[in-house]
């Protein structure tokens, strides 16, 4: 099985696991033959290191205070939708 076929299968599983639209990050690699490979996917807690606010909140006594939220980043809003 070619890498791209295995990749498509893994990607489909990841997409099926997502419950709702949310933030995520992917990395891709294009080889000399023009084939593109999806080499990395992270979402939910996998993105914590990229969110500076979480790094600061993890230092304070009350922390992220997300227990009553329906999902971890529910507090994030567009600047014009508060």
SVG drawing of the C-alpha trace seen along z (x, -y; Angstrom):
<svg xmlns="http://www.w3.org/2000/svg" viewBox="-21 -44 34 46">
<polyline fill="none" stroke="black" stroke-width="0.4" points="0.0,0.0 1.4,-3.4 2.0,-6.0 -0.8,-8.2 -3.3,-5.4 -2.3,-4.7 -2.5,-8.4 -6.0,-8.7 -7.1,-5.9 -5.5,-7.5 -6.9,-10.9 -10.5,-9.5 -10.2,-8.0 -9.1,-11.4 -11.9,-13.2 -14.5,-10.8 -13.2,-11.3 -13.8,-15.1 -17.1,-15.9 -17.4,-19.5 -15.4,-22.1 -12.5,-23.4 -8.9,-24.5 -6.3,-22.2 -2.9,-22.2 -1.6,-20.0 1.9,-19.6 2.5,-18.4 5.5,-17.3 5.9,-17.4 8.5,-15.1 10.5,-15.6 7.9,-13.7 5.1,-16.1 3.4,-13.7 2.0,-15.4 1.9,-13.6 0.0,-14.7 2.7,-14.1 1.2,-15.5 -2.3,-16.4 -3.1,-17.8 -6.3,-19.2 -7.8,-19.8 -5.1,-19.4 -2.4,-18.8 -2.5,-22.6 -2.0,-23.8 1.7,-24.7 0.7,-27.1 -1.8,-29.0 0.1,-31.6 -3.0,-32.2 -3.0,-28.6 0.7,-28.7 0.0,-31.6 -3.3,-30.2 -1.5,-27.0 0.7,-29.0 -2.1,-30.5 -4.0,-29.0 -7.4,-28.6 -5.8,-27.4 -7.9,-27.2 -11.2,-26.9 -12.8,-25.0 -14.8,-22.4 -18.2,-23.9 -17.6,-24.5 -19.0,-22.1 -15.5,-21.9 -12.1,-23.3 -11.9,-26.4 -15.5,-27.5 -14.3,-30.8 -12.6,-31.8 -14.7,-34.3 -14.3,-36.3 -13.4,-39.9 -16.8,-41.1 -19.0,-38.3 -18.9,-38.9"/>
</svg>
